[in-house]
Amino acid sequence: MAEATITSKGQITIPKEVRDRLRLKPGHRVEFYFDPNGLVIFRPRTGDVRELRGLLKGPKPA
């Protein structure tokens, strides 16, 4: 389990294990959601548009 410490300014460093698994890079944004059971859900909000390359197949240009 990964854990982090909150600084006096309310900041945390996301552990490398978590950054790697979510493919987070500097400049990426994240969102926090609150589950009715009291859990906090953390997920990437945006990624680099270049990561989408090749995701969709289309006709090749003539």
Sequence and secondary structure as in RCSB ss.txt:
>XXXX:A:sequence
MAEATITSKGQITIPKEVRDRLRLKPGHRVEFYFDPNGLVIFRPRTGDVRELRGLLKGPKPA
>XXXX:A:secstr
       TTS     HHHHHHHT  TT  EEEEE TTS EEEEE    GGGGTTSS      
